[in-house]
């Protein structure tokens, strides 16, 4: 078994060297990684195929695990976007001169060493490396066994790009997929500055409950869309379809459609393209009669609300007004992404102000909750907490700050 303490010490030491790298070297490294990755697409796909062969194709995680040439090209475009973003480091947040002559500046600095624990999502390996490098942070990755071949293939390309540009390879390490590695990382208080879990609610809960290192939660997405009494049917149909079916296995996909009682007559048209796409609908008692003849419609049970389906499944809840919709969301939301479809501006304003979530939408698909879509280049996760970062975590969220004080011999009375 590896000596994890040696790995952690090595990353921490190498991270100090990384902090001396200038942004030009970082940009060149990311450009190198893009070039290497494009040349090695067959290699990446062959290693990914080894992981896919061990997973049931019906497992909701299968789509997250799967890499294709198109997806790798998309990842490379995101790497290029991160490369071209301005550095988040050494920005002056505050500056002042005290009456005693001291000059004080508050500037952005890296968080330090990031520990990322994630499941079957090899694209995360690319994304978090790019963001960690651009923000000057060291990185310890702990992927799941489901994606181990893919993750190791990607990390071999990462280390090659770092070596080509004379940046410290040891600042970026992938741990074995063993549980012992997870335990060691969660207890590495002397070497790791923050842990960020990406995955299921069970994984997030485990990390939060067992970590001795500070944790930033990138929570599960239990996503609702409220179809208000004044909602436009065509908008609603397009938005709900996109929210649910674009990529049902990701955290911003729709889980529960909330519909105003006075619009139930429009429910068959509202969900017809969802049913055509193979979406199973768990419909509450009031909405069920309107769509009950379709074989994919079932009666909802309590467990169908507050569930992140991560598949072509969703529930429907009927309400009599906006307040009931807000109550339902307040009860079941994971505070990730919530949406209203409405032509009533007063209701829209109340919804946007009242819903406690990292991203709140009016008349748009929740599929946009994504660092790249927000113009951030990529993301390290969607934070659902309120301290330090909330929503898509990208470069700026991977920095802290420190105070720089310069004087000329001043002493305090």
N, C-alpha and C positions, 0 to 999 in steps of 0.2 A: 504494500500500500504506500502511495506517495507520502512524503513528509510535507503536509500542507503548510506548516509554519514556514518552511524554507521557501515555498512558492510565494506565500504572502509577503515575506521579507523582501524577496527579490523584486516583486511588483512595486512595493513601496519605495525601494531604493531607486528603481528605474524610473518611477514617476517623477522623482526630484529632477532627474536628468531631462525628462520630457518637458518639464516646465521651462527649460531654457531654450526650447525649440522655437524658431520664429514661424510666423504664419506662412511664409513662402515655402518652407520645407514641408509644412503640414499639407498645403495645397498640392505640392508635387507628389506627396505620398498618396493622397486620395486619387490623384490623376493616374498614378501608377497602378493602384488597386483596380480602377475601372479598366485600364488596358489589359491587365493580367486576367481579370475576371472574364472579359469578353473573349479572350483567347482560350480560356479554360472552361467555357460553357459545357462542352461534352464531359469533361472530368467532373464538374459540379453535378451535372444531371445523373451521371453514372453512380456517384456516391449517394445522391438523394434517392435513387431507385433502390438501393440496398435498404434504406430506412423504410421506404414505402412498401417494400415486399413483406415487411414484418408487421404491417398495420392493416387491420380490417378496413376495406374501402368504404364501409358504411359508418366508420367511426367519425364523429364530427371533427376530430382533429386532423383527419386525412387531408382535407383541403388546405389547412394551415401548413401542414408538413410539405405538401407538394410544391416543387419548383418546376417551372417550365422555362423555355428559352425566353418567352415573352415576359415572364415575371423577372427573370434575371436582367433583361434589358431595362425593365422598369426600375429595378434596384440600382442599376448603374446610373440611370438618369438622376435618381435621388442622391447618390453619392456625389455626382457632379454638382448638384444644387447645393449640397452642404459645403463642398469645396469652395464654391464661389460666394458663399455668404460671408459677411464681415465677421472678423473674430469677435467673440463675446468677451474677450479678456482685456484687462487694463482700461476698461471704460471708466471714466470719472463720473461717479454717481452724485458726488457732493464735494464741494471745495470751498474753503473759507480761511480767512486770516484772523487769528485771535488778537485781542488788544495787546497781549504780551509778546506779540511777534511770531508766535508759532504758526506754521502753515500746516493745515490739515486737509487731507484728501481721502475720500472713500472710493476705492476702486474695486472692480470685479476681479475675482481670482477663481481658479478651479476648486471644485469640492474636494478633490484629492484622489482617493482610490474608490471606484465604484464597484460594488458587487451586484451582478445581475443574475437572478435565478429565473429561468424560463422553461417553458415546455416545448412542444413540437412545432417551433416556428424558426426555421433556420434563417429566414430573412432578418430576424432580430440580430443575428451575429454580425451581419453587414451593418445594419442601421446603428447599433449601439457603438460599434467600433468607430464609425465615422464621426458620430457626435462626441464620443469621449475624446478622440484625438483632436478634433477641432476645438474643443473646450479645455484641452490641456489636462485631462483626467486619465489616470491609470485605470485599468479595467480587469476585473476577474469575472469570467463568465462561468456559470454553472447551468449547462443545458440538460435536458432530459435524455434518457437512453433512446427514446423514440427517434431523435434527430442526430444521434451522435456521429454517424458517418458524414452527414451533411455539414455539421458544425466543424468537424475536424478538417474537412476539405477546405471550407471557407477560411478557417484560421491559418491554414498553411499558405493561402494566398495573401492573407493579411501580413503575416510575418515576412513573406518575400518582398512585399511592397515597402515595409518598414526598413528592411535590410538594404534595399536598393537606394534608399534615401537617407541612410545613416541615422535613423531614429531608433530609440531603444526598443527592441523587440520584446524584452522581458517585462515591459510595462503593460502588456496585453496577454493574458493567459486564459486558456480554457481548461477547467477542471474536469476530471473524470466524471462520468454520469452516476457515480455511486452516492448512496445516501450519506456515507461518512463525509463526503466532500461538502454536502449541504450543511451538515452539522458544524463542520469546521469553519465554514464561511460565515455562518450565523454567529459564531462566537469569536470572530477575528477582530476583537475590539481595538487591538493595538495597531492594526494594519489596514483596516477597511473603514472608510468614513461614512458610507451610506449603503444600504441594501435596497434594491428596487426589484420586486418580484413582478413577473409578467406571466399571466396564465389564469387558471381557473380560480374560482372563489376559494376552493379548498386549499390550493397552493398559497394564495394570498393570506388566508387565515393562519395557515401553518407558520409562514414566515413571521407574521406579526406576533404570534403567540410565543415563538421560540427564539427570535433574534435578540441578541445582546447589543447588536449594532443598530443605530437609528435606521428606521424604515420609511421609505416613501411608497405609499400604496398606489399601484396602478390597478384600480379596481375592475371587477367584472362589470359588464354592461347589461343591466336589466332595463331595456329601452322601451318607452311608451310614446305613442303618438295619439293625440286627442283630436278627433274629427268633430269639430264644434257644430252647433246648429246652423251657423251661417257659412259653413265651409263650402268651397267650390268643389264639385264632384270630380271634375277632370283633374284638378290639382291634387286632390286627395288620392285619387286612383294612381296617379303617376308617383307621388311621393311615397305612399305606403308600399307600392310594388318595388321601387328602388331600394327603400330602407330594408325590406325583408330579403329580397332575392339577389341583390348585387353580389354580396359575398356573405351568405348566411352564417358562416363559421366565425365571423369576426365580432368584436365586442360592440361595434356601433350599429349592429343590425337590429331590426324591430322585433320585439318580443310580445308586446301587447298593444292592440288597437283599442282605444277607448272611443266610444261613439255616443253622440247625443241621442237620446231617446226619440226625438222628433225627426231624426234622419235614418231611422231603421229601414224605412221603405227603400232607401238608396243602397242598403248594405249589399244586396246581390251584385249590383254593378260595381260597387266599391272594391269587392274582393274577387271578382270573376277572373281577373288575370292572375291573381295569386293562386287560385285554385287550379287554373290552367297550367301553372308552373309547378304544380305538385305540392303546394304548401298545405300541410295539415292544420286545420283551424279548430281550436277548442273554444266553443262559443258558449257564453253564459246563458242562463235560462231565458232571459228576455229576448236576446238576439237569435237564439237557436232556431226558432220557427221560420225565420226569414231565409235561412240558407240550409235548412236541415236535409233537403233532398239530395245534396251533393255527398258522395261517399267519403270525401276527405274531411267532412265536418263532423265533429264529435261534441258531446256535451262537456263543458269545462268542469273541472273539479278544483278545489282550493289550491292544490299544488301546481296548477297551471298558471297561477298568478305569482309574480315574484320569482319566476324561473328564467334563467338565461338559456335559451334553447340551443343556440349555436348550430342550428340546422333548419330545415324547411318546416318549421313548426311555429305557431304563434297562438295567442289567445285573444279573445274579444270580451271587453267589459262595457256594459251599457250604463250610462249615467243620465241624470235629468238636468244637470247644469254644470257650469264651470267649476263651482266649488266642489261638487262630488268628484269631478275629474282630478282636481288638485289633491283631494283627500286620498284617492286611490294611488296617485303617483307618490304622495308623501309616505304612504304605507309601504309600498313595494319597490320604490326606486333604489338603485344602487348609486345614484348621484353621478351618473356618467353622462348620458345624453337624453334629452326629453324634447318633444315637439308638439306644437299646436298647428292645426290647419283651420283657418278662420278668416272671415272677411270683416269681423267685428273688431275694430282697432282697440276698443276699450278692453275687450277680453284678451286680445293679444298682449296688451301692455300689462295687464294683471298677471297673465301667465308668465311672461318673461321676467317680471319682477318677483313673483312668488315662488317659482319652482327652484328648489335647492339642488342644482346639478352643475357639473363642470361646464357643460355646453347646453344651451337652451335655444331652440329653433322656433321660428314662425314661418310657416309655409315653405319649408325646405326639408330635404331628406337628412336624416341623422347620419347617413353614410359619409357626410363631410367631416365628421369628427376624426381628424387625422392630421398629424403634423405637416405632412407634405401639402395637403389640401389647404391648410391654414397659412401656407407660405413659409413654413419653418424649415423646409428641406427634408426633414425626416423627424421621427420622434423616438424617444426611448420608452414611451408608454403614455397612457392617459391617466393622470393623477386624479383621484376622486376625493382626496383629502383637502384640507384648507391651509395647512402650514407649509410654507416655503413655495410649493408649486401646485397649480390646479389646471386640469385640462391637458392638452398635448404638451409633453415635456420635451423641449428641444434644447438648443444651445444655451439660451439665456438661463434656463432652469437648471442647467448643470454647473452653474457658477454660484459662488458665495461672494463675500466682499471682505476687505480688510481696510483698516485705517492706516494711512501713511502720515506720520507727523515729523516735520522737519523744523529744526530750530538753530539757534546760534549761541548756545550756552545757557539757555533759560533754565532756571530751577524753581521749584514750587515752594512758596512760603510755608 
